[in-house]
Amino acid sequence: MTKIAILAAVAALSLSAAAPPAARAAEPAAQGIMKYAINKPSVAWNVYGPGQTNAPVKDKAVVGGNGVRVQVTSPTPDKPWDSAAGQAVNGKIAKGDIVTIAFWAKAEPVDGGPATANITSVRVQQAAEPWGGIVEGKVAVTSGDWQIYTVSGRASMDADKGGAGVALHLGSAKQTVVLGPLFVLDFGPNYDPSMAAK
């Protein structure tokens, strides 16, 4: 499955989740990709840190119609994890599995600048100290319109059920990002990770 196919399936899944039951039957690709989901897709972001404020938003332009606006007002470039957003991962992860983090996001202009945001770390990590990274990458949110952003990689360690979570490090700059639904997919060890980079 290529990155484009993953994005299309996640987009279809998002749309089918918001659709009436009769319409959901027409989304076999979306239904099929759910067998890889190891989280409950949602906008239930736990946002924390002293340098930010956050609030739920209603926005019909994103599937599900909801998001969370995070405004980083006091950035900590040396410790970007001081302002962050996270969600639980319920499923088990085995070392060597290919894991994809996919989430909807958009940026808003700050102080007359462009609608961009820099998420210096998008990671699946241990849910407790030492917070070891299982899969990690970075994302530049480059639009004021909703888009799906992804990070994929091979798991560097095991995680028991409920032993992992997703963390987005947001504190690198003064910025505003709106986060939508999150999907975490585990494709197992035999998926070709180079396909996720295409």
C-alpha positions in Angstrom: 0.0 0.0 0.0 1.6 3.3 -1.1 1.4 6.5 1.0 -1.2 7.9 -1.5 -3.3 4.7 -1.0 -3.0 5.1 2.8 -4.0 8.7 2.7 -7.0 7.9 0.4 -8.1 5.1 2.7 -7.7 7.3 5.8 -9.7 10.1 4.1 -12.4 7.7 3.1 -12.4 6.2 6.5 -12.9 9.6 8.0 -15.7 10.4 5.7 -17.4 7.0 6.2 -17.2 7.4 10.0 -19.2 10.6 9.7 -21.6 9.2 7.2 -25.0 7.4 7.8 -24.8 3.6 8.1 -26.1 3.1 4.5 -23.3 5.2 3.1 -20.6 3.4 5.2 -21.2 0.2 3.3 -20.0 1.9 0.1 -16.5 2.5 1.6 -14.8 -1.0 1.4 -11.2 0.5 1.3 -11.9 2.5 4.4 -13.5 -0.4 6.2 -10.5 -2.6 5.3 -7.9 -0.2 6.6 -9.5 -0.2 10.0 -8.1 -3.7 10.7 -4.7 -2.0 11.1 -6.0 0.7 13.5 -4.5 0.5 17.0 -6.2 3.6 18.4 -9.7 4.8 18.5 -9.7 7.6 15.9 -10.8 10.8 17.5 -10.1 14.5 18.3 -9.7 13.8 22.0 -6.3 15.5 22.1 -4.8 16.0 25.6 -3.0 19.3 25.2 -0.6 20.4 27.9 2.2 22.9 28.7 2.5 26.3 30.2 3.3 28.1 26.9 0.0 27.3 25.1 -3.7 27.8 25.3 -6.2 25.5 23.6 -9.9 25.2 22.9 -12.2 22.9 21.0 -13.5 24.2 17.6 -16.4 23.4 15.4 -15.4 23.3 11.7 -17.5 21.6 9.0 -14.5 21.6 6.7 -13.0 18.7 8.5 -14.5 15.2 8.8 -16.4 14.9 12.0 -16.8 18.7 12.2 -14.5 19.1 15.3 -10.9 19.9 16.1 -8.7 21.5 18.8 -7.0 24.8 18.3 -3.6 25.1 20.0 -2.0 28.5 20.3 1.7 28.4 21.3 2.2 31.9 22.8 5.5 31.3 24.7 7.6 28.9 22.7 10.5 26.9 24.1 12.7 26.1 21.1 15.2 24.1 23.3 12.4 22.1 24.8 9.6 21.8 22.2 7.9 19.0 24.1 7.0 21.6 26.9 3.9 22.4 24.8 2.4 19.2 23.2 -0.7 17.3 22.3 -1.2 13.6 22.8 -3.6 10.7 22.5 -3.6 7.1 23.7 -2.7 4.1 21.6 -4.8 1.1 22.7 -3.3 -1.6 20.6 -0.1 -3.7 21.0 3.0 -2.9 18.9 5.8 -5.3 18.2 9.3 -4.3 17.5 9.8 -4.2 13.7 6.2 -3.4 12.8 5.6 -0.6 10.3 3.5 2.0 12.1 1.8 5.0 10.4 0.6 8.1 12.3 -2.0 10.0 10.2 -3.8 13.1 11.4 -5.8 16.0 10.1 -4.4 19.5 10.7 -4.3 23.1 9.5 -2.4 26.2 10.6 -3.5 29.7 11.2 -1.5 32.9 10.7 0.3 34.4 13.7 1.2 38.1 13.8 0.4 38.6 10.1 2.7 35.7 9.0 1.8 32.7 6.8 -0.5 29.9 7.9 2.2 27.5 8.9 3.2 25.4 11.9 6.2 23.3 12.7 5.6 20.1 14.6 9.2 19.1 15.5 8.3 15.7 16.7 5.4 13.4 15.7 5.9 10.2 17.6 4.5 7.0 19.0 6.2 6.7 22.3 6.1 4.7 25.5 3.2 5.9 27.7 5.4 6.3 30.8 9.0 7.2 31.6 11.4 7.0 30.0 9.0 8.0 27.1 11.1 6.1 24.6 10.3 6.8 20.9 8.8 3.9 19.0 8.3 5.7 15.7 9.2 9.3 15.1 9.3 12.0 12.4 8.4 15.7 12.0 5.7 17.5 10.1 5.5 21.0 8.6 1.9 22.1 8.5 1.9 24.3 5.4 -1.7 25.3 4.8 -4.6 27.1 6.3 -6.8 24.3 4.8 -7.3 20.9 6.4 -4.9 18.3 5.1 -3.8 14.8 6.3 -0.2 14.6 7.5 1.6 11.3 8.1 4.7 9.9 9.7 5.6 6.2 9.1 8.5 4.1 10.4 9.5 0.7 11.8 8.9 0.3 15.5 12.1 0.4 17.5 10.6 -1.5 20.5 7.6 -3.4 21.7 4.7 -1.8 23.5 2.0 -3.8 25.3 -1.7 -2.9 24.9 -2.2 0.6 26.3 1.6 1.0 26.7 2.0 3.6 24.0 0.7 7.0 23.0 1.1 9.6 20.3 2.8 12.9 21.1 3.1 16.0 18.9 5.7 18.5 20.1 4.4 21.9 19.4 6.5 24.3 21.4 9.3 25.1 19.0 7.8 28.5 17.8 5.0 30.9 18.3 2.3 29.3 16.2 -1.3 28.2 15.9 -2.3 24.7 14.7 -5.7 23.1 14.7 -5.7 19.4 15.1 -8.4 17.1 13.8 -8.9 13.3 13.9 -5.9 11.0 14.6 -5.4 7.5 13.2 -2.6 5.1 14.2 -2.1 2.1 11.9 0.1 -0.9 12.5 0.8 -2.8 9.3 2.9 -5.5 10.8 6.6 -6.4 10.0 6.2 -7.3 6.3 5.0 -4.0 4.9 7.7 -2.2 2.8 8.5 1.0 4.6 9.9 2.6 1.5 6.3 2.7 0.1 5.3 5.1 2.9 7.8 7.6 1.6 6.4 7.8 -1.9 
